[in-house]
Amino acid sequence: MIKPNDNEKAACKKIEIPEMIMFDYGHTLLQEPGWNPRNGINALMKYVSRNPYGLTVDDIMPYVNNLVKIDLPEIKRRGYDVTWKSTARFLSELLSIELSINLEAAEIIFWNGETPGEIMPNADSLLSELKSIGIRTAVVSNLTMSCGALKERINRLLPDNNIEFVITSADYIFRKPNPLIFKLALNKAKLPPEKVWFCGDNPCADVEGANSIGIFPVWYDSEIDCPYRDKEREIIPSCKYLHIKNWNELLAVLKNQ
């Protein structure tokens, strides 16, 4: 069971306001209720222009499930990611299926069918407030979707944002907590690590990953249920961090500095 420790308490002392706050995506700014790849395949079927074997969604799903549950997780365990578009290209050519739309459009249609996304509580007001007080923002996510698809989703669900850039592991190879992806983000921001905070829900990938390169981490430990998290097995970060349960707590910290 996760409990507060001395590192968490130390981080609650007065700290310098950052010039930029970087965020994780999943279960941090947005969540993915009802996630189901089958619904994504269903959404794409109306755009099939060639299907010589007459394959149905039921025929396609075993291939999708093998990739999602067996093949791709091994790549993730090694610390890398493959883009959704590469996976879709592989499957479509393997099954001799062609679409009437390009892969960029197919990616968004599939993702919105799989799950249209939903705002995490108060994430919209948080980004609006950060925009108004002039704190820069960005997103760095372990995600198989492209930066373009993620940017489209964020702008659709959180339109009042000043997010300068998004980075997804699929587009840039490396997954958090690899320090390379954080170094890339700092370079894009043109900021040293001490001027940046990173907020995320994963104590290893987000908290310890950010700390490893000198970025101050904020552990967003929401009570909202997350199907891919097992809190009982999560580590307690060994670094100093700010531990919050909701975004109002972060705003309170920023305003009290």
N, C-alpha and C positions, 0 to 999 in steps of 0.2 A: 504494500500500500504506500502511495506517495505521501510524504509528510514534509512540512517546511524544515529547512536546515539552516545552518549558519551562513551558507553562501547566499541563500535567498534573503535572509534578514539583513545581511551586509549591503545588499543591493538596494534596499529600501531607504538607505541614507541619502542625503542630498546629492544629486547627480546632475551633470551638465546636460542641458537640453541639446539634442542632436540637430544637425542641419538636415539630415535625411533619416526617415524611417523606412526600412525595407520590410516587406511582408511576404510570408508564405501565402499560397492560394487556398488549397483545400482545407476546409474546416478551420480557416483563419479569417479570411475575408468572405469567402463563399463556401457553401456546402453543396453536396450532390445527393439530395434525397431521391429515393427510388431508382438508384443507379442500376441499369440493366442493359448490357450490350445487345441483347436480343431486340430491344426497342430501337436501338440505333440502326441495326441491320434492317428492320422493318421500314424505318424512315427512308432508307436508301433504295429499297426495292423498286419504288416508283420511278427511279431514274435509270434503271437497268435498260440498256439499249441492245445488249447481246448476251444471250444465255443459252448456248447451244444444247446444254444438257438438261435444261428446264429445272434447274436447282431451285428449291424453295428455301425459306428461312430455316426450316427444320433440317434441311440437308447441309446448310452452311454452318449452323451453330456448333456442331462438333469440332470443326476446324478452328472456329473462333475460341471456343472453350479451351482447346489444347494450347493455343498460343497464350491466352490470358492466364491460365492456371499452371501450365507446365513449362513452356519454352521461354517466354519473356521474363518470368520471375528470376530465372537463372542469370539473365543478363543484368537485371536490377541488383541481384545479390553481389555481383561483381563490381557494382558502383557505376553502371552506365545505363543509358536509356536509348530506345529506338523510337523513332517518330511514328505516330499513328499513320501518317501517309506512306511510310515505307512498308508498314505491316499491311495496309490496305492494298498497296500495289502488289505485294507478294501474293496475297489471297486472291485478288481478282485475276491475276495471271495464272495462278495455280488452278483456279476453277473455270478459267476461260470466260469470265464475266467482264463485260464492259459497261461503263456508265456514260450517260449523255452529258455529264458535268465534269469539271476538272477536280483534282484531288483537294484543292483548297476549299472549294464549295462543299464537296462531299464530307470533309472533316467537320465542318460546322453543322451540317445537317445531321450527321451521325451523332455528334456530341449532344446536340440539343434533343435528339430523340432518345439517346441513352439516359440523359438527365438534363433538364433545362437549367439547372442550377438554382440556388436560392441564397439570399443574403444572410450571413451570420448576424445575430442580433447586434444592432447599433453600429455595424460596420459602415453603413452609409453615412450616418451622422459623424462618425469618427473621421472618415476621409474628408468630409465637408469642413470639419473644424480644422484639420491639419492644413487644408488648402487655405483657409481664411487666415490662419496665423503664420503662414509662410514656411511650414516645414515640408521639405521635399519628400516625395514618396516613390517607391518602386516595388516590384514584385519579383521574387525568385522562387520558383516552384519545381519540385520533382514531379514531372508531368509528361505524358507521352504526346500530348497535344502541342501544337506549334505556338510560338510567341504570338503570331497573328490571331489565331483562334482564341487564345486566352485574353488578348487585349480586347477582342470583339465582345467576349463574354463579360468582362469587367465593365466595359463602357455601357453595355446594355443593362446590366443590373445595378451598377454603381456609377451613374452618369456624372455626378458632381465630384469628380476626382481630379487630382493633378499628377497622376502617376506618369512618370517620365519615361520609363521603359519597363518591359517585362522580360524575364529570362526563364525559359523552360529547359529542363535537363535534356529533353529529347532533341531540341534544336542545338544544344551546346554540349552534348555527349555526357558530361559528368553530373552525377547526382550528389546533392547534399548528403552527408557532411563534408564531402571532398572540398578542401580549401580553394581549389581552382575556380569553382563556380562563384564563390564569394569574392575572390580576387577579380574575376571578370566584372562582377557587379560594382565593385569599388572603382575599377578603371572607367566603367561607363558613367559612373556618378562624378568622377574626377574629385573624389574625396578620400582623405585618410580614414582608416578604420575608427579612430577615436571620435570622429564626427558623425558616426552612423550607429543606429540601433537596428536590430533585426527582431521581428515578431513572428512567432510560429508556434504550432501546437505540438511539434515533435521534440522531445527533450534531447534526443541524440542529433538528428539531422539539423534542426533549427537552432537549438540552444548551444550545444557543445560545438556544432559546426561553425556558427558565427563567432563564438568565443575563441576558437582555434586561430583565427586570423586577427583578433583584436577588436572585433565588433561587439558592442554591448548587447547581450541577448535579453529578450522579453519572452517569457514562457506564457503563452496564451492557453491556459488550461481550462477551456470552456466545459461547462456541465452538459452541453448539448451532446446527445449520443452520436458517436462516430463509429460506423460499422467496421472500419479497418484498424481501430485502435484497441489495444488490450492494456488498460491502465495498470492492471495488477502486475504486468511483466515489464513495465517501462522502468528505465533507469532514473535515478535522481541525479541531475546534472552535478558534476563536480566543480563547476565554475561558479562565479558570481552571476546572478541573474535577477531580473524582476519577475515575480510570479503573480499573474493576474488571472481572474476568472471571467472578466467581461471588459469591454472596451471603455466603459465609463471610468474604470479604475485607472486605465492608462492616461486618459485625459486629465484626471485628477492629479496624477503624478506630474504631468507636464505643466499644469497650471500652478502647482505649488512650488515649483523650483525657483 
